[in-house]
Amino acid sequence: MKPISDVRVVKTSESAFIKPFSILFKRGGHEIKWDLIDSHNGVYVIIYNRTRNTLVCVKQFRPGVYYKSIPENDRPKEGLIDIDKYPPSLGLTVEFCAGIVDKNKSLEEIAVDEIREECGYEVKVSDIQKIISCRSSVGSSGSVMTFFYTEVTDQMKISEGGGLEHEGEDIEVVEYTIPQIRDIITQSEVLNVSASFLFGMMWFLTNKIVLCT
Ligand SMILES: Nc1ncnc2c1ncn2[C@@H]1O[C@H](COP(=O)(O)OP(=O)(O)O[C@H]2O[C@H](CO)[C@@H](O)[C@H](O)[C@H]2O)[C@@H](O)[C@H]1O
């Protein structure tokens, strides 16, 4: 992965990805204001590599995770962050291959694109199995996240993956064995993974573990 440097906090008023707004309503005659973020729906793909008995995941620098790793009293509201004191590695997450729903394509087609771009495997739409759709960030967004499952083999690997450079993506593909996954999800410290990752791992261990024993 390329080195991260010159990390600065700036105020944002316009964004193609995150749009703050509020909803006003009355409950029992009392007016309530609820602050929200309009954000894209998303797809997540749990990818099992049958050749090597591994789960294919992606590692990347997530600015929000980095920022929230800094103690609150040292987190600037604006300006440079001292990366010698707070190394960018604090913001590295492990995730499932995922993408926002911002194209006029089916969710399955978006999943296939993300698998190719991020992980370098060529998968057919018909090989994508839907697991479940649910809500994310119910207090602030309510976007729909849809989980898929697919299996790949080493023969289906067509590139290194890594994401689209013109979109600023710089993704490392990482593969975990089943014992490694068990280690990750049973740690007691704050993990640099999301609840969606933990859900997907638990789903896999519960429903597919028979493949791996
Ligand atoms: N907040 C943001 N600010 C600036 N640029 C952004 C952005 N979100 C996306 N982008 C841009 O959109 C590109 C494409 O994103 P992707 O569809 O690959 O989703 P990503 O893997 O970033 O996760 C995304 O989609 C998954 C699945 O919904 C979510 O879990 C995850 O939070 C979300 O970032 C990114 O490379 C980036 O250029």
The ligand as an SDF file (V2000), in Angstrom:
LIG
                    3D

 38 41  0  0  0  0  0  0  0  0999 V2000
  -17.3870    9.0160    2.3750 N   0  0  0  0  0  0  0  0  0  0  0  0
  -16.6800    9.1430    1.2540 C   0  0  0  0  0  0  0  0  0  0  0  0
  -15.9270   10.2360    1.0440 N   0  0  0  0  0  0  0  0  0  0  0  0
  -15.2250   10.4100   -0.0930 C   0  0  0  0  0  0  0  0  0  0  0  0
  -15.2010    9.5060   -1.0940 N   0  0  0  0  0  0  0  0  0  0  0  0
  -15.9290    8.3850   -0.9350 C   0  0  0  0  0  0  0  0  0  0  0  0
  -16.7090    8.1390    0.2350 C   0  0  0  0  0  0  0  0  0  0  0  0
  -17.3230    6.9290    0.0910 N   0  0  0  0  0  0  0  0  0  0  0  0
  -16.9490    6.4510   -1.1060 C   0  0  0  0  0  0  0  0  0  0  0  0
  -16.1120    7.3240   -1.7080 N   0  0  0  0  0  0  0  0  0  0  0  0
  -15.5090    7.2020   -3.0440 C   0  0  0  0  0  0  0  0  0  0  0  0
  -16.2090    6.2240   -3.7890 O   0  0  0  0  0  0  0  0  0  0  0  0
  -15.2740    5.2310   -4.2090 C   0  0  0  0  0  0  0  0  0  0  0  0
  -15.9500    3.9160   -4.3580 C   0  0  0  0  0  0  0  0  0  0  0  0
  -16.2930    3.4050   -3.1010 O   0  0  0  0  0  0  0  0  0  0  0  0
  -16.7650    1.9020   -3.0460 P   0  0  0  0  0  0  0  0  0  0  0  0
  -18.0660    1.7660   -3.7540 O   0  0  0  0  0  0  0  0  0  0  0  0
  -15.6460    1.0010   -3.4350 O   0  0  0  0  0  0  0  0  0  0  0  0
  -17.0600    1.6900   -1.5240 O   0  0  0  0  0  0  0  0  0  0  0  0
  -15.9800    1.5880   -0.3560 P   0  0  0  0  0  0  0  0  0  0  0  0
  -15.2730    0.2740   -0.4370 O   0  0  0  0  0  0  0  0  0  0  0  0
  -15.1460    2.8150   -0.2890 O   0  0  0  0  0  0  0  0  0  0  0  0
  -16.9190    1.5360    0.9050 O   0  0  0  0  0  0  0  0  0  0  0  0
  -18.1190    2.3120    0.9410 C   0  0  0  0  0  0  0  0  0  0  0  0
  -19.2080    1.4300    0.8300 O   0  0  0  0  0  0  0  0  0  0  0  0
  -19.3090    0.4820    1.8950 C   0  0  0  0  0  0  0  0  0  0  0  0
  -20.5430   -0.3470    1.6030 C   0  0  0  0  0  0  0  0  0  0  0  0
  -21.6770    0.4980    1.6360 O   0  0  0  0  0  0  0  0  0  0  0  0
  -19.4130    1.1930    3.2500 C   0  0  0  0  0  0  0  0  0  0  0  0
  -19.3800    0.2410    4.2900 O   0  0  0  0  0  0  0  0  0  0  0  0
  -18.2710    2.1610    3.4190 C   0  0  0  0  0  0  0  0  0  0  0  0
  -18.4610    2.9110    4.6120 O   0  0  0  0  0  0  0  0  0  0  0  0
  -18.2050    3.1180    2.2150 C   0  0  0  0  0  0  0  0  0  0  0  0
  -17.0840    3.9560    2.3130 O   0  0  0  0  0  0  0  0  0  0  0  0
  -14.1690    5.2950   -3.1670 C   0  0  0  0  0  0  0  0  0  0  0  0
  -12.9610    4.7840   -3.6110 O   0  0  0  0  0  0  0  0  0  0  0  0
  -14.0640    6.7780   -2.9620 C   0  0  0  0  0  0  0  0  0  0  0  0
  -13.3550    7.3810   -4.0130 O   0  0  0  0  0  0  0  0  0  0  0  0
  1  2  1  0
  2  3  1  0
  2  7  2  0
  3  4  2  0
  4  5  1  0
  5  6  2  0
  6  7  1  0
  6 10  1  0
  7  8  1  0
  8  9  2  0
  9 10  1  0
 10 11  1  0
 11 12  1  0
 11 37  1  0
 12 13  1  0
 13 14  1  0
 13 35  1  0
 14 15  1  0
 15 16  1  0
 16 17  2  0
 16 18  1  0
 16 19  1  0
 19 20  1  0
 20 21  2  0
 20 22  1  0
 20 23  1  0
 23 24  1  0
 24 25  1  0
 24 33  1  0
 25 26  1  0
 26 27  1  0
 26 29  1  0
 27 28  1  0
 29 30  1  0
 29 31  1  0
 31 32  1  0
 31 33  1  0
 33 34  1  0
 35 36  1  0
 35 37  1  0
 37 38  1  0
M  END
$$$$
